């Protein structure tokens, strides 16, 4: 996760250099910026410090490029410079402010989903400072649902419900978690964990329900938030030139057949021969997931060794050198997963869905 550290004085620069060095020791990639009115921002010193002339101009440029931004300066300056750039807790970077003496590390933006609160504690420990965190759940030592989503890499569905869930937790309401695998939730007796089969009938009087599942559940109660584990892979076989629209329709239809949420998709898997297929690349971009590819030799080896019954095609064997693409590719991309939906045929497209077990 790439981090920017921004300094405007020599004193803050010394602290920034220390933070960059210590983050680097943990394998974090960090860029260090220093204000210098007389220098060009594009110039860099031997230690890779990057100079800039305008703080507002710099921040406007890099705000969408980093997942973590650390300002070593007054909090008021930072509030003014980021105010017009703040959009959503799902996209805004984690923003921290540190005074130039290194006494306090303040979590300013994206405390939970962006990981600012966690980073604040980490930086404070690295430099011997006091972490300043003001989110109500953290102040009271309670778990926040968006923090859990970040920690377990779950998608929030819908994001708009997060505020209501956290409010219920903070105010001592009854929040019930449902799922097949219990989360490690730090000690709070008001948070109860039940089997997925208990929803929605067991506790209709709950202030809020949080469901951990990739399944689409009909007749959901209004006070329900889903945490979608990203544990699905779609295997794809397609003709050259297949459009993204057709691929997206095939994927969505396949997910509807197996009753799964598209928010749980982790990757598209296919044969290496299709790695540069424009439709696949555009589909992955639309879904915000990567395309994983396997060579014909890897697929053939998997098919020969697996105990799973793979549907073979003479046509596919003749054209790409393997008897199947979508099913083996989906299974190979999950690792320890199982075939949730076998090969589905669409015009010029085949789709299979594999599911990893929850960790």
QUIDA-V236501 format. One record per pair of residues at least 24 apart in sequence whose C-alpha atoms are under 8 Angstrom apart, sorted by the first residue. I is the first residue (numbers start at 1). J is the second residue. D is the distance in Angstrom with one decimal. If there is no record, write none. Layout:
# QUIDA-V236501
i->I j->J d->D
i->I j->J d->D
This chain:
# QUIDA-V236501
i->1 j->28 d->6.6
i->1 j->29 d->6.8
i->1 j->66 d->7.9
i->1 j->67 d->6.5
i->1 j->68 d->7.6
i->2 j->28 d->6.8
i->2 j->29 d->5.1
i->2 j->30 d->5.9
i->2 j->31 d->7.9
i->2 j->66 d->5.7
i->2 j->67 d->6.2
i->2 j->68 d->6.6
i->3 j->28 d->7.6
i->3 j->29 d->6.3
i->3 j->30 d->4.7
i->3 j->31 d->6.3
i->3 j->66 d->5.9
i->3 j->67 d->6.4
i->3 j->68 d->4.7
i->3 j->69 d->5.7
i->3 j->70 d->7.5
i->4 j->30 d->5.7
i->4 j->31 d->4.9
i->4 j->32 d->6.0
i->4 j->33 d->7.3
i->4 j->66 d->6.7
i->4 j->68 d->6.4
i->4 j->69 d->4.8
i->4 j->70 d->6.1
i->5 j->30 d->7.2
i->5 j->31 d->6.2
i->5 j->32 d->4.9
i->5 j->33 d->6.1
i->5 j->69 d->6.0
i->5 j->70 d->4.7
i->5 j->71 d->6.0
i->5 j->72 d->7.5
i->6 j->32 d->6.1
i->6 j->33 d->4.7
i->6 j->34 d->6.1
i->6 j->69 d->7.6
i->6 j->70 d->6.2
i->6 j->71 d->4.9
i->6 j->72 d->6.2
i->7 j->32 d->7.8
i->7 j->33 d->6.0
i->7 j->34 d->4.9
i->7 j->35 d->6.4
i->7 j->71 d->6.4
i->7 j->72 d->5.3
i->7 j->73 d->6.8
i->8 j->34 d->5.7
i->8 j->35 d->4.7
i->8 j->36 d->7.8
i->8 j->72 d->7.5
i->8 j->73 d->7.0
i->9 j->34 d->7.5
i->9 j->35 d->7.1
i->11 j->100 d->6.3
i->11 j->101 d->7.7
i->12 j->72 d->5.8
i->12 j->73 d->7.2
i->12 j->99 d->7.9
i->12 j->100 d->4.6
i->12 j->101 d->7.4
i->15 j->100 d->7.0
i->15 j->101 d->7.9
i->15 j->102 d->7.1
i->16 j->72 d->7.3
i->19 j->123 d->7.5
i->19 j->126 d->7.6
i->19 j->127 d->7.5
i->22 j->126 d->7.2
i->55 j->81 d->7.7
i->56 j->81 d->5.6
i->60 j->85 d->7.2
i->63 j->93 d->7.2
i->64 j->92 d->7.5
i->64 j->93 d->7.4
i->66 j->93 d->6.5
i->67 j->92 d->7.7
i->67 j->93 d->4.5
i->67 j->94 d->6.1
i->67 j->114 d->7.3
i->68 j->93 d->5.3
i->68 j->94 d->4.7
i->68 j->95 d->6.1
i->68 j->96 d->8.0
i->68 j->114 d->7.9
i->68 j->116 d->7.6
i->69 j->93 d->6.9
i->69 j->94 d->6.2
i->69 j->95 d->5.0
i->69 j->96 d->6.4
i->70 j->95 d->5.9
i->70 j->96 d->4.7
i->70 j->97 d->5.9
i->70 j->98 d->7.4
i->71 j->95 d->7.6
i->71 j->96 d->6.1
i->71 j->97 d->4.8
i->71 j->98 d->6.2
i->72 j->97 d->5.8
i->72 j->98 d->4.7
i->72 j->99 d->5.6
i->72 j->100 d->5.6
i->73 j->97 d->6.8
i->73 j->98 d->6.2
i->73 j->99 d->5.4
i->73 j->100 d->6.0
i->74 j->98 d->7.7
i->74 j->99 d->6.3
i->89 j->113 d->6.6
i->89 j->114 d->7.2
i->90 j->114 d->7.5
i->96 j->120 d->6.9
i->102 j->127 d->7.1
i->102 j->128 d->7.9
i->102 j->129 d->6.1
i->103 j->128 d->7.7
i->103 j->129 d->4.8
i->103 j->130 d->6.1
i->104 j->129 d->5.3
i->104 j->130 d->4.8
i->104 j->131 d->6.0
i->104 j->132 d->6.6
i->105 j->129 d->6.5
i->105 j->130 d->6.1
i->105 j->131 d->4.9
i->105 j->132 d->5.8
i->106 j->131 d->6.2
i->106 j->132 d->4.6
i->106 j->133 d->6.3
i->107 j->131 d->7.8
i->107 j->132 d->6.3
i->107 j->133 d->5.5
i->107 j->134 d->7.6
i->111 j->135 d->7.5
i->112 j->144 d->7.4
i->112 j->146 d->5.7
i->112 j->147 d->4.5
i->112 j->150 d->7.2
i->113 j->146 d->5.4
i->113 j->147 d->5.6
i->113 j->149 d->7.1
i->113 j->150 d->5.3
i->114 j->150 d->7.6
i->115 j->147 d->7.6
i->115 j->150 d->7.4
i->136 j->170 d->6.7
i->137 j->166 d->7.2
i->137 j->169 d->7.7
i->137 j->170 d->5.9
i->140 j->170 d->7.5
i->142 j->169 d->7.5
i->142 j->170 d->7.2
i->142 j->186 d->7.2
i->142 j->187 d->7.8
i->142 j->188 d->6.8
i->143 j->169 d->8.0
i->143 j->185 d->6.8
i->143 j->186 d->6.6
i->144 j->169 d->7.8
i->149 j->227 d->6.8
i->152 j->229 d->7.8
i->153 j->229 d->6.8
i->153 j->230 d->6.9
i->154 j->227 d->5.5
i->154 j->228 d->5.0
i->154 j->229 d->4.6
i->154 j->230 d->6.2
i->154 j->264 d->8.0
i->155 j->227 d->5.6
i->155 j->228 d->4.8
i->155 j->229 d->6.5
i->155 j->230 d->7.2
i->155 j->263 d->6.3
i->155 j->264 d->7.2
i->156 j->225 d->7.3
i->156 j->226 d->6.1
i->156 j->227 d->5.1
i->156 j->228 d->6.4
i->157 j->225 d->5.9
i->157 j->226 d->4.9
i->157 j->227 d->6.3
i->157 j->228 d->7.1
i->158 j->225 d->6.3
i->158 j->226 d->7.0
i->161 j->224 d->7.8
i->161 j->225 d->6.2
i->162 j->225 d->7.5
i->165 j->208 d->6.1
i->165 j->225 d->7.9
i->168 j->207 d->6.5
i->168 j->208 d->7.1
i->173 j->206 d->7.9
i->173 j->207 d->5.9
i->174 j->206 d->5.4
i->174 j->207 d->5.3
i->174 j->208 d->6.8
i->175 j->206 d->6.1
i->175 j->207 d->5.9
i->175 j->208 d->4.9
i->175 j->209 d->5.7
i->175 j->210 d->7.3
i->176 j->206 d->6.8
i->176 j->208 d->6.5
i->176 j->209 d->4.9
i->176 j->210 d->6.1
i->177 j->209 d->6.0
i->177 j->210 d->4.7
i->177 j->211 d->5.9
i->177 j->212 d->7.4
i->178 j->209 d->7.5
i->178 j->210 d->6.2
i->178 j->211 d->4.8
i->178 j->212 d->6.0
i->179 j->211 d->6.1
i->179 j->212 d->4.9
i->179 j->213 d->6.4
i->180 j->212 d->7.6
i->180 j->213 d->7.9
i->181 j->358 d->7.1
i->214 j->260 d->5.5
i->214 j->261 d->5.5
i->214 j->263 d->7.8
i->214 j->264 d->5.8
i->215 j->259 d->5.8
i->215 j->260 d->4.5
i->215 j->261 d->6.0
i->216 j->259 d->5.5
i->216 j->260 d->5.4
i->216 j->261 d->5.9
i->228 j->261 d->7.6
i->228 j->263 d->6.3
i->228 j->264 d->5.4
i->229 j->264 d->5.4
i->229 j->358 d->7.5
i->230 j->263 d->7.1
i->230 j->264 d->4.1
i->230 j->265 d->5.5
i->230 j->266 d->5.2
i->231 j->264 d->5.9
i->231 j->265 d->6.4
i->231 j->266 d->6.0
i->231 j->334 d->7.8
i->231 j->355 d->5.7
i->231 j->356 d->5.1
i->231 j->357 d->7.2
i->231 j->358 d->7.2
i->232 j->264 d->5.8
i->232 j->265 d->4.7
i->232 j->266 d->5.6
i->232 j->267 d->7.3
i->232 j->334 d->7.7
i->232 j->353 d->6.8
i->232 j->354 d->5.8
i->232 j->355 d->4.7
i->232 j->356 d->6.4
i->233 j->265 d->5.8
i->233 j->266 d->5.7
i->233 j->267 d->5.1
i->233 j->268 d->5.8
i->233 j->269 d->6.9
i->233 j->330 d->5.7
i->233 j->331 d->7.9
i->233 j->333 d->6.9
i->233 j->334 d->6.6
i->233 j->353 d->5.8
i->233 j->354 d->5.3
i->233 j->355 d->6.5
i->234 j->265 d->7.5
i->234 j->267 d->6.6
i->234 j->268 d->5.0
i->234 j->269 d->6.1
i->234 j->326 d->7.6
i->234 j->330 d->5.6
i->234 j->351 d->6.6
i->234 j->352 d->5.7
i->234 j->353 d->4.6
i->234 j->354 d->6.5
i->235 j->268 d->5.9
i->235 j->269 d->4.6
i->235 j->270 d->5.8
i->235 j->325 d->7.3
i->235 j->326 d->4.1
i->235 j->327 d->5.9
i->235 j->328 d->7.6
i->235 j->329 d->5.4
i->235 j->330 d->4.2
i->235 j->331 d->7.9
i->235 j->351 d->5.6
i->235 j->352 d->5.0
i->235 j->353 d->6.2
i->235 j->354 d->7.7
i->236 j->268 d->6.9
i->236 j->269 d->6.1
i->236 j->270 d->5.3
i->236 j->325 d->6.9
i->236 j->326 d->4.6
i->236 j->329 d->7.7
i->236 j->330 d->7.8
i->236 j->349 d->7.1
i->236 j->350 d->5.8
i->236 j->351 d->4.9
i->236 j->352 d->6.8
i->237 j->270 d->6.4
i->237 j->271 d->7.7
i->237 j->325 d->5.7
i->237 j->326 d->5.3
i->237 j->349 d->5.6
i->237 j->350 d->5.0
i->237 j->351 d->6.6
i->238 j->348 d->5.5
i->238 j->349 d->4.4
i->238 j->350 d->6.3
i->239 j->348 d->5.4
i->239 j->349 d->6.7
i->240 j->274 d->7.9
i->240 j->277 d->6.9
i->241 j->277 d->7.2
i->241 j->278 d->7.4
i->241 j->279 d->6.8
i->242 j->279 d->5.8
i->242 j->348 d->7.3
i->242 j->349 d->8.0
i->243 j->278 d->7.8
i->243 j->279 d->4.8
i->243 j->280 d->7.9
i->244 j->278 d->7.8
i->244 j->279 d->4.3
i->244 j->280 d->6.4
i->244 j->282 d->5.9
i->244 j->283 d->5.1
i->245 j->283 d->7.7
i->247 j->279 d->7.3
i->247 j->280 d->7.4
i->247 j->283 d->6.9
i->247 j->349 d->7.3
i->248 j->283 d->6.3
i->250 j->346 d->6.7
i->250 j->349 d->7.5
i->250 j->351 d->7.1
i->251 j->351 d->6.8
i->254 j->341 d->7.7
i->254 j->344 d->7.2
i->254 j->351 d->7.1
i->254 j->352 d->7.6
i->254 j->353 d->7.6
i->255 j->353 d->7.8
i->258 j->340 d->7.3
i->258 j->341 d->6.4
i->265 j->289 d->7.4
i->266 j->290 d->7.6
i->267 j->291 d->5.9
i->267 j->292 d->6.8
i->267 j->333 d->7.9
i->268 j->292 d->6.0
i->268 j->330 d->7.6
i->269 j->293 d->5.7
i->269 j->294 d->7.9
i->269 j->326 d->7.3
i->269 j->329 d->5.3
i->269 j->330 d->5.5
i->269 j->333 d->6.4
i->270 j->294 d->6.5
i->270 j->325 d->6.4
i->270 j->326 d->6.3
i->270 j->329 d->5.4
i->270 j->330 d->7.5
i->271 j->295 d->5.8
i->271 j->296 d->6.7
i->271 j->299 d->7.8
i->271 j->325 d->6.4
i->271 j->329 d->7.0
i->272 j->296 d->7.3
i->273 j->320 d->7.7
i->292 j->333 d->7.0
i->293 j->329 d->7.6
i->294 j->329 d->7.0
i->296 j->320 d->7.6
i->296 j->321 d->6.4
i->296 j->322 d->6.1
i->299 j->325 d->7.6
i->299 j->328 d->6.5
i->299 j->329 d->7.0
i->302 j->328 d->7.1
i->302 j->332 d->7.7
i->303 j->328 d->6.8
i->311 j->343 d->7.4
i->326 j->350 d->6.4
i->326 j->351 d->5.7
i->326 j->352 d->5.5
i->327 j->351 d->7.6
i->327 j->352 d->5.3
i->327 j->353 d->7.5
i->327 j->354 d->7.9
i->330 j->354 d->5.5
